[in-house]
Amino acid sequence: MSDAPSAPRNPQAGLAMRGGGYYSERTRGAKLVIDRALPLAQAAAPPAPGAAGPLRFADYGAADGGTSREMWFSLIEGLRAAGDDREIVLTYTDLPSNDFSTLFRTMQGLQGDPDLAYQARFDGVYVHGCGTGFHRPLFPAGSLDFGFSATAMHYLSQTPCDIPTHVHAVGAEGAAAEAFAAQAAADWERILLARAHELKPGGRLVCVNFGIDGQGRWLGNTGGVDMFGAFAELWAAMRARGEITQEEFARATFAQYYRTQAEFTAPLDDPDSAVSRAGLRLLSASSLYTRCPYEEAFARSDGAMSAADFAASLIPTMRSWSETVFRSALDARPPEEAAALVDAFYQAYEDRVAADPAGHAMDYIHIVLEIEKAAD
Ligand SMILES: C[S@@+](CC[C@H](N)C(=O)[O-])C[C@H]1O[C@@H](n2cnc3c(N)ncnc32)[C@H](O)[C@@H]1O
């Protein structure tokens, strides 16, 4: 099989989490991660009663907004409780394909838990949406007080090539691995330069990004069964049975890259880099392990939950963010045929977990960064 890189592809037109609230309902782990970031958000946006407003916040790559809603609620509640009555503009950003409609309904209390509908609960809070990707500046220069992003900036602006032998950069080799590393470095610089443009002097960015930690662990690969390895194996088995072609196999390439902490901090560690010269300073960097809540519930049940029930709870959380990759690889087929193949793919994973659940989990590994725009 050739490892020669194919042409770059821009996957963003079709990239989306499943809509209608499916994403945040099936992604409890992502919410747990964001909840753990609340103290960093509070440190980045401390109350300043009497100061001139408005406060401008952004949530980059927010999906349907469900996973970060409690964090934003708590942050705003804390500001108001401390007597900070400045008006707040919170802009949710994502790709144009995102389900912003669910997001706006949720914040107004028309969907989901109305107790957390901060837009309805607090005066002077304005919820805006921005459907432009975060690789470009999204706000006027020097206008943003606090930017937050969770589990989103591992998405690349384009896949530099299809990976012919795997589905994810973590399993890529040779020229494909090098192409993904180069794309990720260029994209990270663009992301940081865009934030340097829009943050106010003294403004902060908190990123909780998927990455590779010091023990070489990443999402779904923390010592047990490697989730992306299982995806690749099951996808290859469909190719071996003649159900999909090699071209379809290769097209299922995640437009993602998990950076190491060193890759994240490189442009901030170098005082001569364009990012440092643009005024960004690294305040802290650390890694964060979050246990898969579905695996944890199964383990805690001590046999009360069947392996089949565990499998039926775990696969939807994987499917909520990965499905579009496999589905769009089959775009040349009639929609019903493509849907049936994708269903069969996830069913095979579920059957595998139900038959032998040991080691299956979607533990999260994040690299947490606190970044500040230097005061002038
Ligand atoms: C896994 S979801 C994370 C959602 C939420 N932040 C959370 O932590 O649960 C990743 C989100 O990033 C968005 N995304 C991917 N590439 C993006 C880009 N270039 N600009 C903005 N959002 C992007 C996706 O559309 C998706 O909604």
The ligand as a MOL file (V3000), in Angstrom:
LIG
                    3D

  0  0  0     0  0            999 V3000
M  V30 BEGIN CTAB
M  V30 COUNTS 27 29 0 0 0
M  V30 BEGIN ATOM
M  V30 1 C -15.7820 17.6880 20.3470 0
M  V30 2 S -16.6700 19.1660 20.0500 0 CHG=1
M  V30 3 C -16.3790 20.0390 21.5670 0
M  V30 4 C -17.5440 20.8740 21.9470 0
M  V30 5 C -17.4190 21.5540 23.3010 0
M  V30 6 N -16.4270 22.6170 23.2810 0
M  V30 7 C -17.0610 20.5480 24.3560 0
M  V30 8 O -15.9550 20.6170 24.9010 0
M  V30 9 O -17.8910 19.6750 24.6300 0 CHG=-1
M  V30 10 C -15.6090 20.0380 18.9180 0
M  V30 11 C -16.2580 21.2460 18.3080 0
M  V30 12 O -15.2670 22.0090 17.6080 0
M  V30 13 C -15.8500 22.4770 16.4220 0
M  V30 14 N -14.8060 22.8490 15.4710 0
M  V30 15 C -14.0180 22.0680 14.7230 0
M  V30 16 N -13.2080 22.7990 13.9610 0
M  V30 17 C -13.4900 24.0920 14.2340 0
M  V30 18 C -12.9750 25.3400 13.7600 0
M  V30 19 N -12.0210 25.3860 12.8550 0
M  V30 20 N -13.5030 26.4660 14.2660 0
M  V30 21 C -14.4780 26.4290 15.2060 0
M  V30 22 N -14.9950 25.2750 15.6820 0
M  V30 23 C -14.5080 24.1280 15.2000 0
M  V30 24 C -16.7140 21.3240 15.9540 0
M  V30 25 O -17.6580 21.7370 14.9930 0
M  V30 26 C -17.3260 20.9010 17.2770 0
M  V30 27 O -18.5090 21.5840 17.5500 0
M  V30 END ATOM
M  V30 BEGIN BOND
M  V30 1 1 1 2
M  V30 2 1 2 3
M  V30 3 1 2 10
M  V30 4 1 3 4
M  V30 5 1 4 5
M  V30 6 1 5 6
M  V30 7 1 5 7
M  V30 8 2 7 8
M  V30 9 1 7 9
M  V30 10 1 10 11
M  V30 11 1 11 12
M  V30 12 1 11 26
M  V30 13 1 12 13
M  V30 14 1 13 14
M  V30 15 1 13 24
M  V30 16 1 14 15
M  V30 17 1 14 23
M  V30 18 2 15 16
M  V30 19 1 16 17
M  V30 20 1 17 18
M  V30 21 2 17 23
M  V30 22 1 18 19
M  V30 23 2 18 20
M  V30 24 1 20 21
M  V30 25 2 21 22
M  V30 26 1 22 23
M  V30 27 1 24 25
M  V30 28 1 24 26
M  V30 29 1 26 27
M  V30 END BOND
M  V30 END CTAB
M  END
